[in-house]
Amino acid sequence: MARGEGGRLVYADLLRVAATLAVVILHLSGGWISEVPVASGAWRVFNVYDGLTRWCVPVFVMLSGMFLLDPKKSLSYRSLFFRQILRIVVALVVWSVVYGLFALFLNGTPLTLSALMQILRELVWGKLHYHLWFLPMIVGLYLVTPFLRAFVRGASRSDFHFFFLLVFVFAMLLPTLLRIRPSATLSTWMDKLQLELVLGYTGYYVLGYYLKTYTLGRITELLLYLLGLLGGAVTVWGTEWLSLRSGSSDFTLYSYFSPTVCAMAVAVFVLFRYLLGMSDERSRRQQMAGLSAITFGIYLCHDLFIMLLRHFGISTLSFAPVAAVPALSLLVFLCAAVLAWLLSKIPAVGRFIT
């Protein structure tokens, strides 16, 4: 297991950067897919880019779990609330206001006290800028972290396997099948079982710790890669098939709880741990650690630049989508990285907003 400076995990830094870039690609491809006819050339290109980057959010959750759930690392309630949760809450408030004000600016709306109060009211009501949904979700995971740490501390490997089986069946497989082919009977019994413990993002959170802690056999590793490739193919082709069947874009398989997206996320995580995180070159480790340190800031601010592109009429339809998506994604990522780096240098405040 490769480690960077200060005991950092090199593959975790690499994975965090890759997942952040994947988020940008996802938002730029997904932002215009509904504006073109289903199965048109542009739609198919967007579907490939969007479908193949859906692993990014589950991987972010896994990265959080791999560190915060580690019982070998102390985590007091004070540290959890004042270092982890407080940082997320401050970022949520600040960036909700920033996006609200930026939208006013782009629309040419005067900044008044009533406009500012409306932005704050929408924050209180939970009407967040679309990509900021991730922040309250991760706060929820942080709140149950002490209990999950107790579980992983005492769990055997077979306990983890049974937990993941329940997560896969009741949080991923059955809900996905029910969205494709509804069944009132099955839905009723799932509701009666009340298996909330294995629903939501808890499975990914615990899975991150598991994949960091336990070593996989070579055959298992190769099988996960094959399942990941199959998951990517089914996500893309299945989305087109479902969309053609319904006559409009059907993004059921885009869900972060789709079994196909889960397969991709696991494969990507394993790939970075076992194959791509082994560099011992000091300069590369330091560069990657520096970029990884501002990925949260990049995630938070990148949509400012997508909003600017929209404002000036630039989109992934402005030229050939197959080239527009990666080109504009790289542009947005680099601009967001510069802004996040500058904001991170603000004394006292920087670490809370990046």
N, C-alpha and C positions, 0 to 999 in steps of 0.2 A: 504494500500500500504506500504510494508515494506521498511524501509530505513536503510542504513548502516551508518557507521561513516561519519561525515561531510555532512550528507544529501544525501549520495549515495543511489541509488535504489538497493536493494539487488538482486531483480530478474533480473535487467539489468546486474549486474556483473556475476550472474550465467549463464545467457543466452549468454553473450559474450564468456565465457569460453567454454560452450557447442558448440557454433557455430564454434569456432576455432578448437576444436577437430573434429567436423564434417567435416571441410575443409580437415584436414589431412586424415581422413578416405576416403573422396571422392577422393582425389588425389592418394591414394595408391590403392584403388579398381579400379578407372577409368584408372589408368596408365597402367594396364595390360589387361583390358577387351577386347581390340581390338586384342590382341595377341593369343586369344583362339577361337575355333570355336563357332559360335552362338548356343545357347541353350545347350552347353556342361555343365557338372557339374560346372566347374570353372566359366564359363561365367554366369551361373545363380546366383552363389554366389556373384560375383562381381556386377551383376545387382541389387541384393538386397541391398548390402551395398551402392553402388553408388546412386541408385534411392532414397533410404530412407534418404540420407543426403543432397539432393539437396536444402533443405530449408535454408542452412547456409548462402549463399550470400544474398538472400533477407532479412534475419534477420539482417545481418550486416548493410544493408542500413536502415532498420527500426530503429535500435538502434541509428544510426546517426541522423535520422530525429526526433526521440522522444526528443532529447535534443536540437539540434540546431534550431528547428522550434518553440520551446516554446516561445511565445511572452512575457511571464512573466520574462524571463531571458534576460538581456540586451546583445546585440551582435553588437558591433560597426564594421564599415568597417575595421578599423585598426586591431581589434582583429581577424576578419574573415580572413584577408589576412596574417597577420604576426604570428598568433597563429595556425590557422587551415590549410590554404592552403600552407603556407611556409613549414610547417612540412611535408606535404604529398609530395611536390615537392622535398625537400631535400632527403626524404626517397626513392623516385623514382630514383633519380640520383645515390645515393650511392649504393642502392641494385642492380640497373642495372649493375653498374660497378663490384660489388662484384660477381654477378652471371656470368658475362662475364669472369672475371679473374679465378673464380673457375672452369669453364668449360675448360679453357686453361690448368689449373693445372691438372685436371683429365685426359685430353687428352694427356698430356705430351708435350704440345706446348710451346715453349719458349716465355717468355714475352718480346715483343719488342715494340718499339714506334708505329710501324704500326699496331700491334695487338691491342694496347690500343686505337689508333685512330679509328680502326674499331668498337670496342665496343662502343665508344662515338658516331660514325656515326649512328650505329644501334639504339641507344637511340634517337637521333635527328629524325631519320626516323620513329620512333614509333615501331620498332621491339623489343618488350619487352620480357623478360622472362615470360613464359606463365601466371603465376599467378599474375604478377604485373599489369595486365590489370585493376585490381580493382582500382588502385590509380588514374589514370587520370579520370576514371569514377566518383569517389567520388569528385574529384576537380570540375568537371562539375556541380555536385549537389551543392557544396559549393558556386559556382559562382552565382547560381540563388536563393540561400537561402534567401537573403533579400526580393525578390519578393514573394517567397513562404511564408515567415513569415507574409507578409502583407495579403496574402490570408487567412491563418489560423486565423489571428487575427480578420478578419471580417466575416468569414464563419460561417454559422449556421450548425447544425448537418445534415440537409437535403442537404445543399450545398456539404458537404463532401460525402454524400451518392451518389449524382448525379455524382460527380467527380470520385468516385471509380467505378461506373457503366460504365462510359466512358472508364476508364483505363482497366477494365476487358474485355469489349467487343472488343475494338480496339487495345489494346496492348497485350492481352493474348488469348482470345477465337478465334477470327477470324484469326489471324496469325497462330495459332496452327492448326486450321482446314484447312487452305490453304496449310500448309506444308504437311499435311496428304493427302488432296485431292485438288490439285490446281484448281483454277478457274480464268481465265483471266479477266472475267467480274467483279467479286468481287474485285480482286486485283486492277483493274483500278479505280473503284469507291472509294476504300480506299485511293488510291494515290490522287485522286481529292479532297477528304475531307480535307486533310492537317491538321490532328489533332495531330500535333507534341507535343502539350502541355501535352497530356495524354499518350505519348509514353515514352519509356525508363524507367529508374528507379525512376522517379518522384513519381509514384503511391506508391511504397514501402516506399519512403522517407516520404511522407505525412501520409501514413498509420501508420507508427511508432508513430508519434505524436498523431494521432487520438486514437489509442489503449491505449496509455499512459494516455490520457486526459479524455476520456469518459468511463463511467462504462457500462459494458455489463450486460444484464439480464441473469439469470441462464439458461433459455431456449436457448437463443442465444449462450451462451458459450458452452453448450452441443452440439448444432447443429454444431458449428465450429469444435469441436473435432471430430464429426462424419465425417464431410467433409474432415478434415485432414487425418483421417484413410482411407477414400475412395480415397483421392488424392494419398496417398502413395501406396495403392494397385493398382490403375490404372497406376501410373507411372511405377511400376515394371512389372506388367503383360502386360500392353500396350506396353512397350518397347520390351518385348519378342515377342509379337504378330507382331508388326511392323517389327522387325528384321527378324523373320521367313518369313514374307510376302515378304520382299525385298531380302532375301538371304544374307544379311550382316547387321552388327549392325546399327540400326536406332535409334538415340538418340533424336528424336523430342521432346519427353515428358520430357527429361532431361533439356530442356531450362528453365532458371530462369523465363521466361514469360509464361511457360506452366500453364494453369489453375490448374493442379494437383499439381504442385510445389507451386504455390501461396496458395492453400488450406493447404498444409503442413506447410508452413511458418507462416501463420496466426494462425493455431492451436498451433504450438510450442510456438509462442510468447504469446498467451493467456494462455497456460498451465503454462508457467513460471511466468506470472504475477499473476495469480489467485491461483495457487496451490503450486508452488515450490519456491516462493520467500518470504515466510512468517517467516523464521527463525529469532528469536531474540537473538540467542546465540552470544555473542560478539566475541568470538574467531573464530567462523566460518565466521562471517561477515568480520573480519579483514583478514583472510586467503584468502577468496574469492576476496576481494577487491585488495589484493596484486597480486594475480594471474591474475585478470582481467586487472590490470594496464599494464601488459606486453603482452597481447594477440595480440596487433598489431605487436609487435616484433616477437612473435611466428609465426604469419601469414607470416611475411616478410622472416624469416630465415629458416622455416621448410623444404623448398625444398632442401636446402643444404644437409640435411641428407638423403633425398630420392635419390638425385644424388649420394651420397656416397654408398647407398645400391645398386643402379644399377651398380656402378663402381666395386663393389666387388661381383657382380653376385647374390646378395640377392634380392629376390622379393616375392610378394604375391603368387607366384607359386612354391617357394622353398619347401614349405610343404603345408598341407591341407589349401586351401584358406579360409575356414570358420574360421579357427583359425589364419591364417597368417595375415589377414587384421586387426583384432583388436590388435593382439600382436605387429605387426610392427607399427601400428598407435600409440599405447601407447608409444612405444620406441621413435619414431620420435618426438612425442609431448613433452615428458619429456626432450629429448636432446635439442630441440628447446627452451623449457622453461628455461633451464639452461643458454643457450647462450644468450637469450633475456634478462634475468635478469642481467647477467654480463655486457652486452652492455649498459643496462639502467643505470648502475652505472658510466659510463664514464662522467665526469663533462662537462657540457655545451652541449656536442654532443649527449649524451645518449637519451634525450627525442626526438630528431629529427629522430633517426634511429630505435626506438622501439615504 
